[in-house]
Amino acid sequence: MKNRSWVFLAGGLLVALLLAGVVSNYASSHPDGLDSSLLKGCTVDADDNIVGGSCPAQQARDHEFADSPLADYGVRGVSNSFVSTGLSGVLGVLVTFAIGAGGFWLLRRRGTTPTAGTTPTGGTTPTGGTTPTDGDTTTPAEGDSATSGDVRSRADAAS
């Protein structure tokens, strides 16, 4: 990967970590569209607890992973809510990045070595004649130093 690509990737990761670690703490604590539609027909108090009425949200139950370390946008065991929310966001970004990078690593293009009789990558062809195949021997091209040296040594031996 080019150096410029690494800078772009590192910059994107840094922005994601900043958003997840700091800016996520300033997100609205009010229910989103789905939550608010499920609360229609119910009366809620200031802490969004249902105190009366009839609505689908009354049948809500805890999720199977409610006791997991990163449940409810926080890290279990961290008492400071700002740090807990930021830390869970940072951990989520890092886990997502690791899974994505691992997937790209598995799917990456792997270099192949050229086989006999094929041209190497880059569009170049071998110099010095043909590409050798099984049982063939290559001969130096005319004008090569090996050829001219062989001719001279034969001429010296003949005289």
ZATIBA-619495 format. One record per residue (C-alpha): residue number from 1; residue in three letters; x, y, z; chain. Coordinates in Angstrom, 2 decimals. Example, Ala and Ser with C-alpha at 12.3 -4.5 7.8 and 13.67 -1.06 7.14 Angstrom:
<rs>
+-----+-----+---------+---------+---------+-------+
|   n | res |      c1 |      c2 |      c3 | chain |
+-----+-----+---------+---------+---------+-------+
|   1 | Ala |   12.30 |   -4.50 |    7.80 |     A |
|   2 | Ser |   13.67 |   -1.06 |    7.14 |     A |
+-----+-----+---------+---------+---------+-------+
</rs>
This chain:
<rs>
+-----+-----+---------+---------+---------+-------+
|   n | res |      c1 |      c2 |      c3 | chain |
+-----+-----+---------+---------+---------+-------+
|   1 | Met |    0.00 |    0.00 |    0.00 |     A |
|   2 | Lys |    1.28 |    3.43 |   -0.82 |     A |
|   3 | Asn |    2.36 |    5.81 |    1.92 |     A |
|   4 | Arg |   -0.48 |    8.18 |    1.00 |     A |
|   5 | Ser |   -3.03 |    5.41 |    1.54 |     A |
|   6 | Trp |   -1.69 |    4.74 |    5.04 |     A |
|   7 | Val |   -2.01 |    8.43 |    5.91 |     A |
|   8 | Phe |   -5.63 |    8.46 |    4.68 |     A |
|   9 | Leu |   -6.42 |    5.27 |    6.61 |     A |
|  10 | Ala |   -4.81 |    6.54 |    9.81 |     A |
|  11 | Gly |   -6.62 |    9.89 |    9.47 |     A |
|  12 | Gly |   -9.98 |    8.15 |    9.03 |     A |
|  13 | Leu |   -9.33 |    5.94 |   12.04 |     A |
|  14 | Leu |   -8.37 |    8.97 |   14.13 |     A |
|  15 | Val |  -11.57 |   10.83 |   13.16 |     A |
|  16 | Ala |  -13.68 |    7.75 |   13.98 |     A |
|  17 | Leu |  -11.97 |    7.38 |   17.36 |     A |
|  18 | Leu |  -12.52 |   11.06 |   18.14 |     A |
|  19 | Leu |  -16.19 |   10.89 |   17.20 |     A |
|  20 | Ala |  -16.77 |    7.68 |   19.16 |     A |
|  21 | Gly |  -14.71 |    8.67 |   22.18 |     A |
|  22 | Val |  -15.72 |   12.30 |   22.66 |     A |
|  23 | Val |  -18.59 |   13.45 |   20.45 |     A |
|  24 | Ser |  -20.77 |   10.42 |   21.28 |     A |
|  25 | Asn |  -21.14 |   11.78 |   24.82 |     A |
|  26 | Tyr |  -23.06 |   14.76 |   23.45 |     A |
|  27 | Ala |  -25.65 |   12.69 |   21.54 |     A |
|  28 | Ser |  -29.29 |   13.17 |   22.49 |     A |
|  29 | Ser |  -30.51 |   11.13 |   25.43 |     A |
|  30 | His |  -34.11 |   11.37 |   24.21 |     A |
|  31 | Pro |  -35.59 |    8.30 |   22.52 |     A |
|  32 | Asp |  -35.16 |    7.94 |   18.77 |     A |
|  33 | Gly |  -38.00 |    7.34 |   16.31 |     A |
|  34 | Leu |  -38.51 |    3.66 |   17.07 |     A |
|  35 | Asp |  -38.44 |    4.14 |   20.83 |     A |
|  36 | Ser |  -40.79 |    7.10 |   20.74 |     A |
|  37 | Ser |  -43.28 |    5.27 |   18.49 |     A |
|  38 | Leu |  -43.30 |    2.33 |   20.91 |     A |
|  39 | Leu |  -44.10 |    4.75 |   23.75 |     A |
|  40 | Lys |  -47.24 |    6.14 |   22.05 |     A |
|  41 | Gly |  -50.22 |    5.60 |   24.31 |     A |
|  42 | Cys |  -48.14 |    5.50 |   27.50 |     A |
|  43 | Thr |  -47.41 |    8.18 |   30.03 |     A |
|  44 | Val |  -43.71 |    8.58 |   30.88 |     A |
|  45 | Asp |  -41.93 |   10.54 |   33.59 |     A |
|  46 | Ala |  -38.82 |   12.73 |   33.23 |     A |
|  47 | Asp |  -36.55 |    9.66 |   33.32 |     A |
|  48 | Asp |  -38.50 |    8.00 |   30.45 |     A |
|  49 | Asn |  -40.04 |    5.40 |   32.81 |     A |
|  50 | Ile |  -43.55 |    4.26 |   31.91 |     A |
|  51 | Val |  -45.98 |    5.34 |   34.65 |     A |
|  52 | Gly |  -49.34 |    4.70 |   32.97 |     A |
|  53 | Gly |  -51.31 |    3.98 |   29.83 |     A |
|  54 | Ser |  -50.98 |    1.15 |   27.34 |     A |
|  55 | Cys |  -48.24 |    0.87 |   24.70 |     A |
|  56 | Pro |  -46.01 |   -1.76 |   23.02 |     A |
|  57 | Ala |  -43.02 |   -0.63 |   25.10 |     A |
|  58 | Gln |  -44.60 |   -2.20 |   28.21 |     A |
|  59 | Gln |  -43.81 |   -5.66 |   26.82 |     A |
|  60 | Ala |  -40.13 |   -4.81 |   26.42 |     A |
|  61 | Arg |  -37.64 |   -7.06 |   28.17 |     A |
|  62 | Asp |  -33.89 |   -7.06 |   28.59 |     A |
|  63 | His |  -31.78 |   -8.17 |   25.68 |     A |
|  64 | Glu |  -29.83 |  -11.46 |   25.91 |     A |
|  65 | Phe |  -26.60 |   -9.45 |   26.02 |     A |
|  66 | Ala |  -27.77 |   -6.96 |   28.64 |     A |
|  67 | Asp |  -25.04 |   -8.22 |   31.00 |     A |
|  68 | Ser |  -22.25 |   -7.93 |   28.43 |     A |
|  69 | Pro |  -19.27 |   -5.65 |   29.12 |     A |
|  70 | Leu |  -20.37 |   -3.03 |   26.54 |     A |
|  71 | Ala |  -24.14 |   -3.00 |   27.17 |     A |
|  72 | Asp |  -26.14 |    0.26 |   27.16 |     A |
|  73 | Tyr |  -23.42 |    2.35 |   25.45 |     A |
|  74 | Gly |  -21.03 |    2.02 |   28.35 |     A |
|  75 | Val |  -18.35 |   -0.16 |   29.87 |     A |
|  76 | Arg |  -19.38 |   -2.16 |   32.89 |     A |
|  77 | Gly |  -17.27 |   -1.32 |   35.93 |     A |
|  78 | Val |  -16.47 |    2.28 |   34.92 |     A |
|  79 | Ser |  -18.42 |    4.61 |   37.19 |     A |
|  80 | Asn |  -17.82 |    7.88 |   35.26 |     A |
|  81 | Ser |  -20.52 |    7.94 |   32.56 |     A |
|  82 | Phe |  -18.52 |   10.27 |   30.25 |     A |
|  83 | Val |  -15.48 |    7.96 |   30.32 |     A |
|  84 | Ser |  -17.64 |    4.83 |   30.13 |     A |
|  85 | Thr |  -19.51 |    6.02 |   27.01 |     A |
|  86 | Gly |  -16.33 |    7.24 |   25.32 |     A |
|  87 | Leu |  -14.43 |    4.07 |   26.11 |     A |
|  88 | Ser |  -17.20 |    1.85 |   24.76 |     A |
|  89 | Gly |  -17.22 |    3.91 |   21.54 |     A |
|  90 | Val |  -13.45 |    3.65 |   21.15 |     A |
|  91 | Leu |  -13.52 |   -0.11 |   21.80 |     A |
|  92 | Gly |  -16.33 |   -0.49 |   19.25 |     A |
|  93 | Val |  -14.36 |    1.41 |   16.60 |     A |
|  94 | Leu |  -11.21 |   -0.63 |   17.25 |     A |
|  95 | Val |  -13.05 |   -3.97 |   17.11 |     A |
|  96 | Thr |  -14.84 |   -2.93 |   13.91 |     A |
|  97 | Phe |  -11.57 |   -1.73 |   12.37 |     A |
|  98 | Ala |   -9.82 |   -4.98 |   13.32 |     A |
|  99 | Ile |  -12.59 |   -7.11 |   11.79 |     A |
| 100 | Gly |  -12.57 |   -4.98 |    8.62 |     A |
| 101 | Ala |   -8.78 |   -5.03 |    8.31 |     A |
| 102 | Gly |   -8.76 |   -8.79 |    8.84 |     A |
| 103 | Gly |  -11.37 |   -9.24 |    6.13 |     A |
| 104 | Phe |   -9.43 |   -7.09 |    3.69 |     A |
| 105 | Trp |   -6.24 |   -8.96 |    4.57 |     A |
| 106 | Leu |   -7.91 |  -12.28 |    3.81 |     A |
| 107 | Leu |   -9.32 |  -11.00 |    0.51 |     A |
| 108 | Arg |   -6.20 |   -9.16 |   -0.63 |     A |
| 109 | Arg |   -4.63 |   -9.87 |   -3.98 |     A |
| 110 | Arg |   -1.67 |  -12.11 |   -3.68 |     A |
| 111 | Gly |    1.24 |  -11.78 |   -6.09 |     A |
| 112 | Thr |    1.69 |  -14.62 |   -8.52 |     A |
| 113 | Thr |    4.95 |  -15.75 |   -9.99 |     A |
| 114 | Pro |    5.08 |  -16.10 |  -13.76 |     A |
| 115 | Thr |    5.26 |  -19.67 |  -15.06 |     A |
| 116 | Ala |    7.47 |  -20.89 |  -17.87 |     A |
| 117 | Gly |    6.40 |  -19.46 |  -21.20 |     A |
| 118 | Thr |    4.51 |  -16.50 |  -19.78 |     A |
| 119 | Thr |    5.57 |  -12.91 |  -19.65 |     A |
| 120 | Pro |    6.23 |  -11.33 |  -16.28 |     A |
| 121 | Thr |    3.95 |   -8.64 |  -14.92 |     A |
| 122 | Gly |    4.52 |   -5.12 |  -16.07 |     A |
| 123 | Gly |    4.23 |   -5.91 |  -19.78 |     A |
| 124 | Thr |    7.91 |   -6.64 |  -20.33 |     A |
| 125 | Thr |    9.26 |   -9.62 |  -22.20 |     A |
| 126 | Pro |   12.40 |  -11.53 |  -21.37 |     A |
| 127 | Thr |   15.56 |  -10.41 |  -23.17 |     A |
| 128 | Gly |   18.14 |  -12.61 |  -24.79 |     A |
| 129 | Gly |   15.92 |  -14.73 |  -27.01 |     A |
| 130 | Thr |   13.08 |  -17.00 |  -26.00 |     A |
| 131 | Thr |   11.91 |  -18.12 |  -22.64 |     A |
| 132 | Pro |   13.37 |  -21.55 |  -21.86 |     A |
| 133 | Thr |   11.05 |  -24.52 |  -21.58 |     A |
| 134 | Asp |   11.72 |  -28.05 |  -20.37 |     A |
| 135 | Gly |   14.78 |  -29.48 |  -22.12 |     A |
| 136 | Asp |   15.62 |  -26.31 |  -24.04 |     A |
| 137 | Thr |   18.85 |  -24.45 |  -23.52 |     A |
| 138 | Thr |   19.24 |  -20.78 |  -24.12 |     A |
| 139 | Thr |   21.91 |  -19.36 |  -26.30 |     A |
| 140 | Pro |   23.25 |  -15.88 |  -25.82 |     A |
| 141 | Ala |   22.04 |  -13.30 |  -28.32 |     A |
| 142 | Glu |   24.40 |  -12.08 |  -31.00 |     A |
| 143 | Gly |   26.77 |   -9.38 |  -29.83 |     A |
| 144 | Asp |   26.65 |  -10.48 |  -26.19 |     A |
| 145 | Ser |   29.95 |  -10.46 |  -24.37 |     A |
| 146 | Ala |   29.67 |  -14.22 |  -23.83 |     A |
| 147 | Thr |   29.29 |  -14.81 |  -27.56 |     A |
| 148 | Ser |   32.12 |  -12.54 |  -28.61 |     A |
| 149 | Gly |   34.37 |  -13.98 |  -25.89 |     A |
| 150 | Asp |   33.57 |  -17.53 |  -27.02 |     A |
| 151 | Val |   34.38 |  -16.63 |  -30.62 |     A |
| 152 | Arg |   37.70 |  -15.08 |  -29.56 |     A |
| 153 | Ser |   38.68 |  -18.07 |  -27.42 |     A |
| 154 | Arg |   37.89 |  -20.43 |  -30.27 |     A |
| 155 | Ala |   39.96 |  -18.32 |  -32.68 |     A |
| 156 | Asp |   42.90 |  -18.33 |  -30.25 |     A |
| 157 | Ala |   42.65 |  -22.09 |  -29.77 |     A |
| 158 | Ala |   42.55 |  -22.67 |  -33.53 |     A |
| 159 | Ser |   45.77 |  -20.76 |  -34.18 |     A |
+-----+-----+---------+---------+---------+-------+
</rs>
